[in-house]
Each structure stands twice: as C-alpha cells, then as structure tokens.
Amino acid sequence: MCSTANSAELRPPPASDTTLILELKTRRPPSLEGRAGCEAWSVDFSPDGAWFAWSMGHGMVWVVAWPLDSEDSQGGQTDREDKSFSCGHPVWGLAFGPRPPKGSAPRPPTRGSSTRLLLATGLENGVIKIWNVLTGDAVFDLHGHEGVVRDLVFPQNGSMTLISSSRDKTLRIWDLAHKGKRVQVLSGHKDWISCCSVSPDCSMIASVGRFDRMVCLWSLRSYTFIRNLTGGIRKTLYLLSSCDFSPDGALLATAAFSGSSWWIDLWDPYTAEKLATLVDYFDDYGQNQISAIQFSPSGQHLAIVTDDRALRIWEPGKRGMVMQTKADRDSNGLCCDYHPQGGVVATGTRDGHVRFWRAPVKVPSLSHLCRSILRHSVSTHQIEPLPLPKRILQFLTYRNIPDHLKTCCSSEDDDW
C-alpha cells in the first residue's frame, strides 16, 4: 500500500491555468531524480472511472481512487485505498480490465466490486504482470515477449482477453481465464511496434510500427493478418507513434513524425481508404513529435500529446485546435487517457509526473448520435449499397471530413 502523502505530491493548478485541474508529482530520493527509468510511459482509467493508474517510474505503478479529492480516495473505504505495485523493472504499458461491452450500464463502485478488476503491466524485460486491484497482489506473470512490452489493451467485450504489443515485432493475444497458457502470436511487423488499438466491435486490431512505417490491421476473430494501410505513404523518413479507433469503429487515426513536421491520418479501416491527412491545416505545431493520440468517449474530439508536454484537443473536420495547453520544454509528454465519462484527460510525462486537464465537452448532435449507433454495428461495405442520398452516404462514411477542412463549415447539421 502507499498513501498520497508518502508517494506523490498533489499540487493544485496555478490560478492562471484554467484547464489544468491538478498535478501529481512523485516524491523520489534525490539519488533517483533525473535518472533514466523515471518516465511515466502509460496512464489508464478503469472502465468505470473509479480508479486511475500510472507508471510512476523505477518499476513502480500507483493506483488511486478517482476523483482524488473524494472521501474514498482519502481512505474512507478500506477497499478504495491507494495502492502501489512494485514490478521490479520499468513499466512501459498498463491497462485495466476486463472492460464491459459498450452500452452496458455502468455500476457504481462498491465494497468488493474490484475483485473482478485486474491491472496488466508490461515490463521492459518482456514480462507482463497481472495484478488484483483490490488486494494489490500479483496474480500471475505472462512470459513470451523477448522485448519491451510497449502497449496493452483489453477488448471492450467483457472477456479476459489481453492484447500486447512489443519491441520484439510481435503482438500476442492472451487468454487470462487460462492464465495466459493459450496465446496467439501475430507476426508481420519488421521493427518495433509502438502502439496497438482494438476496434469497439472487437473484430480488428490495429498496430503501428515505429520504424517500419507499417499500419497493420489484424482479425481478432481469426487471428490473421487483414491488410497494411499504405495509401499515400511518403517516401521521406518518418516515425509512426500512435493509433486509435473512434468509438464507433468507423475511423482509425494514426500519428506520424518526419523530423520537420507531424501529421495525423484518418483511415476507413474497412476499405483501407485514407479519408484525410491532417498536416496542412495547423500552424506552428510541426516542430514537436506526437507521442500519443486518443479519441474522446463521444468520438467528437481527438486528444494529441506532443513532446513539448502540451495537450491539444482537435475536433475532426475543424481548422485549428479547440484547446491547447501551454508548452513546457522541461519534460516531454509521453501518454494520455480520457476519463470514461469524458471531460478529463490525464497526461504522463518523461519526469514521471501526471497532469489532469479539463477537456472540452460538446453536446452531440442528433445526427452524430445516429451515425455513431449505426456505424458501431454496420461496416462501410454494408453502408455503401444502401439507396441513400450521396450527402448522407458521405456523412455516414466520414468522407465529408476533407470538405469540412477546406470550407471550415461549422453548420450544426453538418457536424462531423
């Protein structure tokens, strides 16, 4: 166990910063300050939003009750006390699970409810440790990866399946119900895999190779390779850093950096069509490498973390950013995660600290809600043959985004 007072310093935001809610700064022995291994490579909210975990550096993971200023987080309930997990090696990836299917009614946290909540931690030595969040005990270890476990994902279907990606160029699909003894290995990348994401309908896995410039799609149902998204690949050297599916699964966003500029590509994962390349529509963002991207729970915004420690929020189909925090060159931004109910984004930095930001919230239009519900269960191939007007088909397949970028259309009826 660990307490807030002993493990980290909780700092209120400066009076001048209205978007920063609070900041957690780790308290380290002076001998560890500034040394390699202190990075916060990964942060994650639990599926119900009642817990927050982050890799606080030097092999330690801290799990705290959310919100941090609630009575529960101050020890009001014994099963809601803060917890620390000592992993023995630097932690590069972590994820809560299992995650219930989309649309299932959220259950408020109760005493003993976390007995079903696990935390997976991916280590630098290739081992994945599985923890029981309630007890703080290590349940079992998963062995097989031969390099850093960079990313971990639980599919949103309530199962005990865990997907991991590694610098050993493979993805692995583990069955935690059998303690990982049944594992599927997906091979095809030619270099490090920096990120993976699972579609909301749990049919596909997307993975990006940092140096091989590959965006691969895999079937989570048959454990086979589907395709490589290569449309319009640039010949200049660039690095792929992150990817994320939209909440309805109809879009896949990938982030890349070329040394002088960065861009975000939006893909249709069903047809492999590149819908838009977002590089020419932003000003003065090109000198900072993108570390992570994530769609908001509503799918109306995309969070972007760059190595100047700034957080940017973009609304696809609009010019510029709807939110941009002040850049800070003292420590690079590494990761981000939306709270499941939206409104808050957590970001981790290279110095091991975490910041919580107040994210913009937009009331979704009826057209956006209808499209989200439809696209969650209907693929592009099923949409295209429908006898619908061209404008509606473009809206349902997100092919209207380039036109919106060119015209800066902000009509409520044409919400992206």
Secondary structure, 3 states (H helix, E strand, C coil): CCCHHHHEEEECCCCCCCCEEEEEEECCCHHHCCCCCCCCCCEEECCCCCEEEEEEECCEEEEEECCCCCCHHHCCCHHHCCEEEECCCCEEEEEEECCCCCCCCCCCCCCCHHHHCEEEEEECCCCEEEEECCCCCEEEEECCCCCCEEEEECCCCCCCEEEEEECCCEEEEEEHHHCCCCEEEEECCCCCEEEEEECCCCCEEEEEECCCCCEEEEECCCCCEEEECCCCCCCCCCEEEEEEECCCCCCEEEEEECCCCEEEEEEECCCCEEEEEECCCCCCCCCCCEEEEEECCCCCCEEEEECCCCEEEECCCCCCCCEECCCCCCCCEEEEEECCCCCEEEEEECCCCEEEEECCCCCCCHHHHHHHHHHHHCCHHHHCCCCCCHHHHHHHCCCCHHHHHHHCCCCHHHCC
